[in-house]
Amino acid sequence: MRDYLIAPSLLSADFARLGEEADAVLKAGGDMLHLDVMDNHYVPNLTVGPLVCKALRNYGIKAPIDVHLMTQSVDRLIVDFAEAGANYISFHPESTDHIHRSIELIHKHGCKAGVALNPATTLECLTYLLENIDLILIMSVNPGFAGQKFISSALEKVKNTRLLIDSNKKNIRLAIDGGIKIENIHAAARAGADTFIAGSAIFEQSDYAKVIRDMRNELNKP
């Protein structure tokens, strides 16, 4: 059985109580926190910057923080988020002129590097990145907003990505993000995902522990 990770997405949390929400969802069984960074240019929304990541660390959050950059420019933010306490930093290939340089910058600053692929982005670029990355993030919604409907074609994309990882014998985490909930997390795992980013499905419920427990029960099914 794969080492499954559930990463609650703070985009759906109560930002007025962000430290408390982060602490609560980790105590409820979350493995790491997912932080969505949007710049109102690459995506039509504006969210958080490195100061929020730093604030979570100052609050006392010790769990890994997975930063997903949905921005037109990434290199400066890579440095700032690394210094703010991020563990994983992922970006979209089309958001930088030099993909390898950005990956090297993430590693240089002590973080694990990920590449995020939008629903219509092909897997072709991964052929030249497998030696350098630690995580592949398959978007199962178009990035920009929480609470969107899951795009089912992402499952085939996850399956093909898993084949690419395994056939090349790489130790790369395969994440899926967007519309993940109790009802579809098992299908995503069967397709090959091992890291599941869930926002609304967790934070819109009163009992975070029950939702995460139900998700793990689905992941443990054959």
Residue, then its C-alpha position, 0 to 999 in steps of 0.5 A: m500500500r502506498d504512503y498516503l498523505i492528506a493535505p488540507s487546503l487552507l484556502s477554504a479555512d476561516f482566515a480570521r482564525l487561520g492559526e487555530e484552523a491550521d492547528a485544528v485540522l492537523k490535530a484532526g489527522g491532516d498530514m500537511l498543510h496546503l497553501d494556495v498562492m494566487d496573484n490575480h494575474y495567472v489566476p483570477n483571484l488574490t490570496v496570500g503571500p509569504l507573510v502568512c506562511k511565516a505567521l503559521r510558523n510563528y503560531g507554532i505550526k510544525a507540520p510540513i507546509d506545501v505551497h502551490l504558486m499560481t502566479q505569473s512570476v515565481d522565482r522571487l516568491i520561491v525565495d520568500f516562501a522558502e525563507a518563510g518556512a515552506n517545505y514543498i514549493s510547486f509552480h506551473p511550467e508556463s509561469t516561468d521562462h526557465i523551468h529547471r532554473s526555478i526547480e534548482l532555486i527551490h532546491k537551493h533554498g532547502c525545499k522540495a520542488g513540485v510541478a503543477l499541471n492544469p487540466a489541459t496541460t499535457l504531460e510532455c514536459l515531465t519527460y525532461l523533469l523527472e530527474n529534478i522534481d519531488l512532486i507532481l501536482i495534477m489539477s482536477v479543477n481549473p486553478g483559482f477558486a475553492g469549491q469547484k466541481f471535480i474534472s473526471s478526466a484528471l483520473e486518466k491523467v493521474k494514471n498516465t503520470r503514475l505510469l511515467i513515475d513508476s516506469n522510470k523508477k522515480n521517488i516522486r509524490l503524485a498529488i491531486d488537487g481540486g474537488i477531492k472529497i470522500e466520494n472520489i478520493h478512492a478513485a483518485a488513489r486507484a488511479g495512482a495518486d498518493t497525496f490528496i489536497a482537500g479544502s471545502a470537503i474538510f473545512e465546510q464540515s463541523d467535524y474535521a476529524k470525521v471527514i479525514r477519518d472517512m477519507r482514510n477509510e476510503l483510501n484503505k479500501p482495496 
